[in-house]
Amino acid sequence: MTERIVVGAAVLDGERLLAARRSAPEELAGRWELPGGKVEPGETPEAALVRELREELGVDAEVIERVPGAWPLKSPYVLHVWTARLLPGTGEPKPLEDHDELRWLGPGELWDVDWLDQDVPAVREVAARLRS
Ligand SMILES: Nc1nc2c([nH]c(=O)n2[C@H]2C[C@H](O)[C@@H](COP(=O)(O)OP(=O)(O)OP(=O)(O)O)O2)c(=O)[nH]1
């Protein structure tokens, strides 16, 4: 089956990373992830990321760069991650859809939340870039 991309946004504010707690489906609820979602047919991953951040968090954001790596999810999905930043004046993100809590994680707090297993290597990669 053709791979389908799920985009995850590592939204950064200085050295802080935004984490989102899923409210559904049942098997993922309560675990933390990078906000994002499935890329629609004909859409670029970058456009999907901006769209998902608007839908899920009510914010306007811009993509910074791809975090190297691709992490397999439930077939046929594969997680690709980009760093992103909020546009000035857009306000604080809110858990409008798919999430019931958001947290900005500062340095030393990245591992304070229960990330989805498949997100752990992606967050590790983001953490390495935050330190460099
Ligand atoms: N958004 C997001 N999804 C993730 C991550 N890690 C992970 O396993 N997933 C899974 C959860 C879902 O099964 C799938 C993405 O689905 P989603 O529900 O966020 O996608 P979507 O907003 O496009 O919604 P829909 O089409 O299901 O309505 O990928 C992650 O870090 N971010």
The ligand as an SDF file (V2000), in Angstrom:
LIG
                    3D

 32 34  0  0  0  0  0  0  0  0999 V2000
   -1.2520   14.4010   14.6400 N   0  0  0  0  0  0  0  0  0  0  0  0
   -0.4660   13.4280   15.0620 C   0  0  0  0  0  0  0  0  0  0  0  0
   -0.8640   12.1590   14.8740 N   0  0  0  0  0  0  0  0  0  0  0  0
   -0.0750   11.2100   15.3320 C   0  0  0  0  0  0  0  0  0  0  0  0
    1.1490   11.4800   15.9930 C   0  0  0  0  0  0  0  0  0  0  0  0
    1.7040   10.2990   16.3550 N   0  0  0  0  0  0  0  0  0  0  0  0
    0.8550    9.3370   15.9650 C   0  0  0  0  0  0  0  0  0  0  0  0
    0.9730    8.1280   16.1190 O   0  0  0  0  0  0  0  0  0  0  0  0
   -0.2330    9.8850   15.3120 N   0  0  0  0  0  0  0  0  0  0  0  0
   -1.3470    9.1180   14.7210 C   0  0  0  0  0  0  0  0  0  0  0  0
   -2.6600    9.3740   15.3840 C   0  0  0  0  0  0  0  0  0  0  0  0
   -3.6380    9.1580   14.2700 C   0  0  0  0  0  0  0  0  0  0  0  0
   -3.8800    7.7500   14.1410 O   0  0  0  0  0  0  0  0  0  0  0  0
   -2.8810    9.6080   13.0300 C   0  0  0  0  0  0  0  0  0  0  0  0
   -3.1720   11.0550   12.6860 C   0  0  0  0  0  0  0  0  0  0  0  0
   -4.4830   11.2390   12.7330 O   0  0  0  0  0  0  0  0  0  0  0  0
   -5.2140   12.5790   13.1510 P   0  0  0  0  0  0  0  0  0  0  0  0
   -6.4750   12.1620   13.7950 O   0  0  0  0  0  0  0  0  0  0  0  0
   -4.3280   13.4910   13.9010 O   0  0  0  0  0  0  0  0  0  0  0  0
   -5.4510   13.1380   11.6880 O   0  0  0  0  0  0  0  0  0  0  0  0
   -6.4560   14.1820   11.1480 P   0  0  0  0  0  0  0  0  0  0  0  0
   -6.4500   15.3930   12.0510 O   0  0  0  0  0  0  0  0  0  0  0  0
   -6.0910   14.3650    9.7220 O   0  0  0  0  0  0  0  0  0  0  0  0
   -7.8760   13.5650   11.3690 O   0  0  0  0  0  0  0  0  0  0  0  0
   -8.8200   12.5030   10.6750 P   0  0  0  0  0  0  0  0  0  0  0  0
   -8.5340   12.4510    9.2140 O   0  0  0  0  0  0  0  0  0  0  0  0
   -8.5260   11.2090   11.3830 O   0  0  0  0  0  0  0  0  0  0  0  0
  -10.1650   13.0320   11.0370 O   0  0  0  0  0  0  0  0  0  0  0  0
   -1.4910    9.5030   13.3700 O   0  0  0  0  0  0  0  0  0  0  0  0
    1.5550   12.8090   16.1640 C   0  0  0  0  0  0  0  0  0  0  0  0
    2.6020   13.1330   16.7380 O   0  0  0  0  0  0  0  0  0  0  0  0
    0.7260   13.7540   15.6750 N   0  0  0  0  0  0  0  0  0  0  0  0
  1  2  1  0
  2  3  2  0
  2 32  1  0
  3  4  1  0
  4  5  2  0
  4  9  1  0
  5  6  1  0
  5 30  1  0
  6  7  1  0
  7  8  2  0
  7  9  1  0
  9 10  1  0
 10 11  1  0
 10 29  1  0
 11 12  1  0
 12 13  1  0
 12 14  1  0
 14 15  1  0
 14 29  1  0
 15 16  1  0
 16 17  1  0
 17 18  2  0
 17 19  1  0
 17 20  1  0
 20 21  1  0
 21 22  2  0
 21 23  1  0
 21 24  1  0
 24 25  1  0
 25 26  2  0
 25 27  1  0
 25 28  1  0
 30 31  2  0
 30 32  1  0
M  END
$$$$
